[in-house]
């Protein structure tokens, strides 16, 4: 017997694909994109999506942070380790505004983020409803792209675009603002997700133009005193091996920027340190002596250049950068190359001659020796019981063999860490460069550990910065991940105090801190730790930290009014370096 009309109708209905709510479409889109971790904090406007997340716990790991800023920085740490977009999810109003600092930080430091933000119901937009704010307007200047979703059907395409924009070209943050209505409504079309691979209006250049590469190669082959500045773009494009091959064939000394640290083995004979306000003596001074300056995957910001009117005026400048807006923005390029660092280095390598610039490299050596005698020796081999920041970091470097992921906050300890940690393994530094965000390190270190749980992750933080995001100890404790935390405690906002001492006649204006008992606070969160004040106990204390299979906090009480040198005063010529 054949089917009745009613039975036939039921069969047709069952064959129709189930329509998803917007909230479930968000979750399914993330799964299809290959996302495995979300850092987030729930609230009213994003609650439907969190309800959908309940059904996806087997596919998506959600990590509950203690503050939305922590979600953003953790996603940054995660992204920096894996070179793919970190995902954070927050609610509207204050949830969204608390995310603004990490977004701005990620924009300046080229870190890919996809930020999913809840918004009030569609009919309430523009009414000043509870926890409504114009997050699109607020974040437009600090995102690569932002978009407000009001229709559930848009969600798969918008999320796909978001990841493509965040991860391609010069990476950066993207924000998707999704109304509560779009989360709760059923899609009117079957769910379908296709990873975005191109956008007509957005076409970042990866492969450099042949004629530009040839022009750069000609300058390099003619150079007598070539000098390479390698930046964060080398790490982003996984071009560390290509950089090494390029350095060794060109024979050019190479320095790395703050965010480019670990792109070169610190013990490589052609590595000369890092330039910038607290960078190495020779790396700064000899910028104004080279004849060809080769900048790779970096922007010429003020901390690198000092006084632009006197910066590298004698040199032909080759600027390799994927973001065309950075070319000629601060420093005029004689041979600009728009393209990915890895692709460009691979195109350059066959065109340059094998060269030896030993005499030129030896000029850096003279400055290195003077710097060692006047600064390093005093910091590493001083007399007395008080601990100096430099010796603590130097000892950490030795004990980890330069292979740990080091996450720093912002301030004196950040500069000291870059001075004395000898990076031996690629992609091992996570720090806030462009924005200089205090409070960055603790959540970022956690995010980094989530990304690379097999690697040792050590956060080095000042006592001031630690107190800005210390609540994320709760996140770390709940996860159980063995993040190692070092507080270099000098009871001051050290970098501000240094400036007040050197440039404001010792007028210490609101920089001395009355600190809490950090170890008691850590133990309150369930994290063990201890304090070390005496130099003789420093080595054993670091061993205790590193040998722990759980999160651990080591407070190192340092000399109170220690300054960081070398120093190029803000706005000065890079040859104007203070050694004391």
Residue pairs with C-beta under 8 A, 6 or more apart in sequence:
3 11
17 190
17 191
19 186
19 187
19 188
19 189
19 190
19 191
20 28
20 186
20 187
20 191
21 48
21 52
21 152
21 183
21 184
21 185
21 186
21 187
22 48
22 149
22 152
22 155
22 178
22 182
22 183
22 184
22 185
22 187
23 48
23 49
23 51
23 52
23 183
23 184
24 52
24 55
25 152
25 155
25 156
25 187
25 191
26 49
26 52
26 116
26 155
26 159
26 178
26 183
27 49
27 52
27 53
27 55
27 56
27 59
27 60
28 56
28 156
28 191
28 193
29 155
29 156
29 159
29 160
29 193
30 38
30 60
30 87
30 159
31 56
31 59
31 60
32 156
32 193
32 195
33 159
33 160
33 163
33 193
33 195
35 60
35 87
36 60
36 61
37 60
37 61
37 62
37 63
37 78
37 86
37 87
37 450
38 53
38 60
38 61
38 62
38 63
38 87
38 88
38 89
39 62
39 63
39 65
39 70
39 71
39 72
39 74
39 75
39 78
39 86
39 87
39 88
39 89
39 447
40 50
40 62
40 63
40 64
40 65
40 71
40 88
40 89
40 90
41 64
41 65
41 66
41 67
41 68
41 71
41 89
41 90
41 91
41 95
42 50
42 91
43 90
43 91
43 92
43 95
43 118
43 131
44 91
44 92
44 118
44 130
44 131
44 180
45 91
45 92
45 93
45 95
45 118
45 119
45 120
45 131
45 180
46 89
46 90
46 91
46 92
46 95
46 116
46 117
46 118
46 178
46 183
47 91
47 118
47 180
48 180
48 183
48 184
49 89
49 116
49 118
49 178
49 183
52 183
53 60
53 62
63 74
63 450
63 475
63 479
64 475
64 478
65 71
65 74
65 443
65 472
65 475
66 471
66 472
66 474
66 475
67 98
67 469
67 471
67 472
68 88
68 90
68 94
68 95
68 96
68 98
68 99
69 98
69 99
69 101
69 102
69 439
69 443
69 469
70 442
70 443
70 469
70 471
70 472
70 475
71 88
71 89
71 90
71 99
71 102
71 443
72 88
72 99
72 101
72 102
72 103
72 105
72 106
72 113
72 115
72 443
73 102
73 105
73 437
73 439
73 440
73 442
73 443
73 444
73 447
73 469
74 86
74 88
74 443
74 444
74 446
74 447
74 450
74 472
74 475
75 86
75 87
75 88
75 102
75 113
75 115
75 447
76 86
76 102
76 105
76 106
76 109
76 111
76 113
76 430
76 440
76 444
76 447
77 86
77 407
77 430
77 443
77 444
77 445
77 446
77 447
77 448
77 449
77 450
77 451
78 86
78 447
78 448
78 450
78 451
79 85
79 86
79 106
79 111
79 112
79 113
79 171
79 447
79 451
80 111
80 427
80 430
80 444
80 448
80 451
81 405
81 427
81 430
81 447
81 448
81 451
81 452
82 451
82 452
83 235
83 236
83 238
83 427
84 112
84 167
85 112
85 113
85 114
85 163
85 166
85 167
85 171
85 174
86 111
86 112
86 113
86 114
86 447
87 113
87 114
87 115
87 116
88 99
88 102
88 113
88 114
88 115
88 116
89 115
89 116
89 117
90 96
90 98
90 99
90 115
90 116
90 117
90 118
91 117
91 118
91 131
92 117
92 118
92 119
92 120
92 131
92 132
92 133
92 135
93 130
93 131
93 132
93 133
94 131
95 117
95 118
95 131
96 117
96 133
96 135
96 138
96 177
97 133
97 135
97 138
99 115
99 117
100 138
100 139
100 142
101 435
101 437
102 113
102 173
102 437
103 113
103 115
103 139
103 142
103 143
103 173
103 175
104 142
104 435
105 111
105 432
105 434
105 435
105 437
105 440
106 112
106 113
106 172
106 173
107 142
107 143
107 144
107 172
107 173
107 434
108 433
108 434
108 435
109 232
109 259
109 432
109 433
109 434
109 435
110 170
110 171
110 172
110 232
110 233
110 236
111 171
111 172
111 173
112 166
112 167
112 171
112 172
112 173
112 174
113 166
113 172
113 173
113 174
114 159
114 162
114 163
114 166
114 173
114 174
114 176
115 173
115 174
115 175
115 176
116 176
116 178
117 135
117 175
117 176
117 177
117 178
118 178
118 180
118 183
119 125
119 132
119 135
119 148
119 177
119 178
119 179
119 180
120 129
120 130
120 131
120 132
120 179
120 180
121 129
121 179
121 180
121 181
122 150
122 179
122 180
122 181
122 182
123 181
124 132
125 132
125 150
125 179
135 146
135 175
135 177
136 146
136 147
136 148
136 175
136 177
139 146
139 175
140 146
142 173
143 172
143 173
143 174
143 175
144 165
144 166
144 172
144 173
144 174
145 161
145 162
145 165
145 174
145 175
146 174
146 175
146 176
146 177
147 158
147 161
147 162
147 175
147 176
147 177
148 176
148 177
148 178
148 179
149 155
149 158
149 176
149 177
149 178
149 179
149 182
150 179
150 181
150 182
151 182
151 185
152 182
152 183
152 185
152 186
152 187
152 188
153 187
153 188
153 189
154 182
155 178
155 182
155 187
156 191
156 192
156 193
156 194
157 196
158 176
159 176
159 193
160 193
160 194
160 195
160 196
161 196
161 199
162 174
162 176
163 174
163 195
163 196
164 195
164 196
164 197
164 198
164 199
165 174
165 199
165 202
166 172
166 173
166 174
168 202
168 204
169 202
169 204
169 206
169 322
169 323
170 204
170 233
170 322
170 323
171 236
204 322
205 322
205 324
205 338
205 339
206 322
206 339
206 340
206 343
207 339
207 340
207 343
207 347
208 320
208 337
208 338
208 339
208 340
208 343
208 344
208 347
209 337
209 338
209 339
210 347
212 335
212 336
212 337
212 338
213 337
213 344
213 347
213 348
213 351
214 351
215 335
216 294
216 318
216 320
216 335
216 337
216 348
217 348
217 351
217 352
219 292
219 316
219 318
219 334
219 335
220 226
220 250
220 252
220 292
220 294
220 318
220 348
220 352
221 352
221 353
221 355
222 292
223 252
223 291
223 292
223 316
224 291
224 357
224 360
225 289
225 290
225 291
225 292
225 357
225 360
226 250
226 251
226 252
226 253
226 290
226 291
226 292
226 293
226 294
226 355
226 357
226 360
227 252
227 253
227 254
227 255
227 286
227 287
227 290
227 292
227 293
227 294
227 315
228 246
228 247
228 250
228 252
228 253
228 254
228 255
228 294
228 296
229 254
229 255
229 256
229 257
229 260
229 275
229 293
229 294
229 295
229 296
229 298
229 304
230 243
230 254
230 255
230 256
230 257
230 260
230 263
230 264
230 296
230 297
230 298
231 256
231 257
231 259
231 260
231 295
231 296
231 297
231 298
231 299
232 257
232 259
232 260
232 297
232 298
232 433
233 239
233 260
233 296
233 297
233 298
233 320
233 321
233 322
233 340
233 341
234 240
234 243
234 256
234 260
234 263
234 296
234 297
234 341
235 259
235 260
235 262
235 263
235 297
235 426
235 427
236 297
236 341
237 297
237 322
237 340
237 341
237 342
237 343
238 342
239 263
239 297
239 340
239 341
239 342
239 345
240 263
240 264
240 426
240 427
242 341
242 342
242 345
242 346
242 349
243 254
243 263
243 264
243 296
243 341
243 345
244 264
244 265
244 268
245 345
245 349
246 345
246 348
246 349
246 352
247 254
247 264
247 268
247 270
248 270
249 349
249 352
249 353
249 354
249 355
250 352
250 355
251 270
251 354
251 355
251 356
251 357
251 358
251 361
252 270
252 294
252 355
252 357
253 270
253 271
253 272
253 286
253 357
253 360
253 361
253 364
254 264
254 268
254 270
254 271
254 272
255 271
255 272
255 273
255 274
255 275
255 279
255 280
255 283
256 262
256 263
256 264
256 271
256 274
257 274
257 275
257 276
257 298
257 304
257 433
258 274
258 276
258 303
258 418
258 431
258 433
259 429
259 431
259 433
260 274
260 297
260 298
261 274
261 418
261 423
261 428
261 429
262 423
262 425
262 426
262 427
262 428
262 429
263 426
264 271
265 271
265 423
265 424
266 402
266 422
266 423
266 424
267 422
267 424
269 361
270 361
272 280
272 282
272 283
272 361
272 364
272 368
273 279
273 280
273 282
273 283
273 368
274 280
274 283
274 418
275 283
275 284
275 287
275 304
275 574
276 284
276 303
276 304
276 568
277 303
277 306
277 415
277 567
277 568
277 570
278 415
278 418
278 419
278 564
278 565
278 566
278 567
278 568
279 566
279 568
280 367
280 368
280 371
280 419
280 566
281 367
281 368
281 370
281 371
281 566
281 577
281 579
282 363
282 364
282 365
282 366
282 367
282 368
282 371
283 364
284 566
284 568
284 574
284 575
284 577
285 367
285 574
285 575
285 577
286 363
286 364
286 367
287 293
287 311
287 312
287 315
287 574
288 310
288 311
288 312
288 313
288 314
288 573
288 574
288 575
289 314
289 363
290 312
290 314
290 315
291 314
291 315
291 316
292 315
292 316
292 317
292 318
293 312
293 315
293 316
293 317
293 318
294 318
294 320
295 317
295 318
295 319
295 320
295 321
295 331
296 320
296 341
296 344
296 345
297 320
297 321
297 322
297 341
298 304
298 321
299 321
299 323
299 326
299 329
299 330
300 311
300 319
300 326
300 329
300 330
300 331
301 330
301 434
302 308
302 330
302 570
302 571
305 311
305 330
305 331
305 574
306 568
306 570
306 571
306 572
306 573
306 574
306 576
307 571
307 572
307 573
307 574
308 330
308 331
310 573
310 574
310 575
311 331
311 573
311 574
312 331
316 334
316 335
317 331
317 332
317 333
317 334
317 335
318 333
318 334
318 335
318 336
318 337
319 326
319 327
319 328
319 331
319 333
319 335
319 336
319 337
320 337
320 339
320 341
320 344
320 345
321 327
321 336
321 337
321 338
322 338
322 339
322 340
322 341
324 338
327 333
327 336
327 338
328 336
337 344
339 347
370 579
371 566
371 579
374 579
374 580
375 565
375 566
375 579
375 580
376 390
379 388
379 389
379 390
379 391
379 420
380 388
380 390
380 391
380 394
380 420
382 388
382 391
384 535
385 534
385 535
385 536
386 535
386 558
386 559
387 532
387 533
387 534
387 535
387 538
387 556
387 557
387 558
387 559
388 558
388 559
388 562
389 412
389 413
389 416
389 488
389 490
389 558
389 559
389 562
390 416
390 419
390 420
391 535
391 538
392 486
392 488
392 538
392 542
392 556
392 558
393 413
393 416
393 417
393 419
393 420
393 421
393 460
394 420
394 421
395 538
395 539
395 542
396 404
396 421
396 458
396 460
396 486
396 542
397 420
397 421
397 422
399 539
399 542
399 543
399 546
400 456
400 458
400 546
401 424
402 421
402 422
402 423
402 424
402 425
402 428
403 424
403 425
403 428
403 455
403 456
404 428
404 455
404 456
404 457
404 458
405 427
405 428
405 429
405 430
405 448
405 449
405 452
405 455
405 456
405 457
405 458
406 417
406 421
406 423
406 428
406 429
406 430
406 458
406 460
407 429
407 430
407 431
407 441
407 444
407 445
407 448
407 457
407 458
407 459
407 460
408 414
408 417
408 418
408 429
408 430
408 431
408 441
408 459
408 460
408 461
409 431
409 432
409 438
409 439
409 440
409 441
409 442
409 459
409 460
409 461
409 462
409 465
409 466
410 431
410 432
410 436
410 437
410 438
410 440
410 462
410 465
410 495
411 438
411 462
411 464
411 465
411 493
411 494
411 495
412 462
412 488
412 490
412 494
412 495
412 498
412 562
412 563
412 564
413 460
413 461
413 462
413 488
413 494
414 431
414 460
414 462
415 495
415 564
416 488
416 564
417 460
418 429
418 431
419 564
423 429
430 444
430 445
430 448
431 440
431 441
432 440
432 444
438 462
438 464
438 465
438 468
439 465
439 468
439 469
440 465
440 469
441 459
441 460
441 461
441 465
441 466
442 459
442 461
442 466
442 469
442 470
442 472
442 473
442 476
442 485
443 469
443 472
443 475
444 459
445 457
445 458
445 459
445 483
445 485
446 472
446 475
446 476
446 479
446 481
446 483
448 457
449 455
449 457
449 481
449 482
449 483
450 479
450 481
453 481
456 484
456 546
457 483
457 484
458 484
458 485
458 486
458 546
459 483
459 484
459 485
459 486
460 486
460 488
461 485
461 486
461 487
461 488
462 487
462 488
462 489
462 490
462 493
462 494
463 487
463 488
463 489
463 490
463 491
463 492
463 513
463 515
463 518
464 492
464 493
464 494
464 513
466 487
466 518
467 513
467 515
467 516
470 521
473 521
473 522
473 525
473 527
473 551
473 553
474 525
476 483
476 525
476 527
476 551
477 525
477 526
477 527
477 551
480 550
480 551
481 551
482 548
482 549
482 550
482 551
482 552
483 551
484 545
484 546
484 548
484 551
484 552
484 554
485 522
485 529
485 551
485 552
485 553
485 554
486 545
486 553
486 554
486 556
487 518
487 553
487 554
487 555
487 556
488 556
488 558
489 515
489 518
489 555
489 556
489 557
489 558
490 557
490 558
490 559
490 560
490 561
490 562
491 512
491 513
491 514
491 515
491 560
492 511
492 512
492 513
492 560
492 561
493 511
493 513
494 562
495 564
496 511
497 508
497 511
497 512
497 561
498 563
498 564
500 506
500 507
500 508
500 509
500 511
501 508
501 561
501 563
502 563
502 567
502 569
502 578
503 569
518 529
518 531
518 553
518 555
519 529
519 530
519 531
519 553
519 555
522 528
522 529
522 553
523 529
527 550
527 551
527 552
527 553
528 548
528 550
528 551
528 552
528 553
529 552
529 553
529 554
529 555
530 541
530 544
530 554
530 555
531 554
531 555
531 556
531 557
532 538
532 541
532 554
532 555
532 556
532 557
533 557
538 556
541 554
541 556
542 554
544 552
544 554
545 552
545 554
565 578
565 579
565 580
566 577
566 578
566 579
567 577
567 578
568 574
568 576
568 577
568 578
569 576
569 578
